[in-house]
Amino acid sequence: MFRDDSQSAPLEEGEVYDVTIQDIARQGDGIARIEGFVIFVPGTKVGDEVRIKIERVLPKYAFASLVE
């Protein structure tokens, strides 16, 4: 059965999630994970508990923004 890569991510663009920032990327963005899937969240630091909106989903990771 053919599997579409865009459907393998456990999240969708435009969705909002509550996450905890677990790591910091080399570029300084916070890193959260949902079901092991990496999400880069600019403007955060380790330990932050934040609400994020998924902006862009790629095959191995996603980018999100903070929701006020």
C-alpha atoms as a printed R data frame, in Angstrom:
   type eleno elety resid chain resno      x      y      z
1  ATOM     1    CA   MET     A     1  0.000  0.000  0.000
2  ATOM     2    CA   PHE     A     2  1.336  3.409 -0.963
3  ATOM     3    CA   ARG     A     3  1.872  5.790  1.967
4  ATOM     4    CA   ASP     A     4  1.789  9.547  1.414
5  ATOM     5    CA   ASP     A     5  4.690 11.137  3.353
6  ATOM     6    CA   SER     A     6  2.649 14.200  4.267
7  ATOM     7    CA   GLN     A     7  0.235 11.945  6.166
8  ATOM     8    CA   SER     A     8  2.948 10.362  8.323
9  ATOM     9    CA   ALA     A     9  3.243 13.413 10.589
10 ATOM    10    CA   PRO     A    10  1.068 13.150 13.738
11 ATOM    11    CA   LEU     A    11 -0.045 16.770 13.343
12 ATOM    12    CA   GLU     A    12 -1.505 19.125 10.749
13 ATOM    13    CA   GLU     A    13 -0.834 22.668  9.581
14 ATOM    14    CA   GLY     A    14 -3.136 25.143 11.307
15 ATOM    15    CA   GLU     A    15 -3.732 22.912 14.338
16 ATOM    16    CA   VAL     A    16 -3.080 24.186 17.880
17 ATOM    17    CA   TYR     A    17 -1.304 22.082 20.531
18 ATOM    18    CA   ASP     A    18 -0.112 22.508 24.120
19 ATOM    19    CA   VAL     A    19  3.530 21.409 24.374
20 ATOM    20    CA   THR     A    20  6.583 21.645 26.621
21 ATOM    21    CA   ILE     A    21  9.866 22.816 25.086
22 ATOM    22    CA   GLN     A    22 12.403 20.016 25.592
23 ATOM    23    CA   ASP     A    23 15.536 21.176 23.757
24 ATOM    24    CA   ILE     A    24 17.082 24.131 21.952
25 ATOM    25    CA   ALA     A    25 18.142 23.867 18.301
26 ATOM    26    CA   ARG     A    26 21.493 25.194 17.085
27 ATOM    27    CA   GLN     A    27 19.646 28.170 15.587
28 ATOM    28    CA   GLY     A    28 18.174 28.972 19.016
29 ATOM    29    CA   ASP     A    29 14.622 27.801 18.365
30 ATOM    30    CA   GLY     A    30 12.900 25.735 21.034
31 ATOM    31    CA   ILE     A    31 12.187 22.102 20.193
32 ATOM    32    CA   ALA     A    32  8.961 20.373 21.206
33 ATOM    33    CA   ARG     A    33  7.856 16.869 20.275
34 ATOM    34    CA   ILE     A    34  4.449 15.356 19.586
35 ATOM    35    CA   GLU     A    35  4.555 11.551 19.381
36 ATOM    36    CA   GLY     A    36  8.306 11.890 18.807
37 ATOM    37    CA   PHE     A    37  7.817 14.267 15.863
38 ATOM    38    CA   VAL     A    38 10.085 17.337 16.146
39 ATOM    39    CA   ILE     A    39  8.562 20.824 16.094
40 ATOM    40    CA   PHE     A    40 10.681 23.986 16.025
41 ATOM    41    CA   VAL     A    41  9.192 26.869 18.031
42 ATOM    42    CA   PRO     A    42 11.024 30.231 17.824
43 ATOM    43    CA   GLY     A    43 11.113 32.475 20.878
44 ATOM    44    CA   THR     A    44 10.962 29.713 23.482
45 ATOM    45    CA   LYS     A    45 13.361 28.122 25.970
46 ATOM    46    CA   VAL     A    46 13.695 24.709 27.620
47 ATOM    47    CA   GLY     A    47 10.941 24.090 30.153
48 ATOM    48    CA   ASP     A    48  8.451 26.532 28.627
49 ATOM    49    CA   GLU     A    49  4.892 25.167 28.542
50 ATOM    50    CA   VAL     A    50  3.342 26.864 25.543
51 ATOM    51    CA   ARG     A    51  0.412 26.724 23.137
52 ATOM    52    CA   ILE     A    52  1.596 26.521 19.538
53 ATOM    53    CA   LYS     A    53  0.050 26.689 16.083
54 ATOM    54    CA   ILE     A    54  1.588 24.473 13.411
55 ATOM    55    CA   GLU     A    55  2.694 26.666 10.493
56 ATOM    56    CA   ARG     A    56  4.507 24.219  8.199
57 ATOM    57    CA   VAL     A    57  4.847 20.428  8.222
58 ATOM    58    CA   LEU     A    58  7.773 18.767  6.437
59 ATOM    59    CA   PRO     A    59  8.490 15.017  6.235
60 ATOM    60    CA   LYS     A    60 10.756 14.886  9.318
61 ATOM    61    CA   TYR     A    61  9.862 18.015 11.310
62 ATOM    62    CA   ALA     A    62  7.517 20.973 11.568
63 ATOM    63    CA   PHE     A    63  7.617 24.690 12.352
64 ATOM    64    CA   ALA     A    64  5.175 26.362 14.739
65 ATOM    65    CA   SER     A    65  4.437 29.805 16.168
66 ATOM    66    CA   LEU     A    66  3.361 30.748 19.681
67 ATOM    67    CA   VAL     A    67 -0.319 31.346 20.301
68 ATOM    68    CA   GLU     A    68 -0.953 34.201 22.725
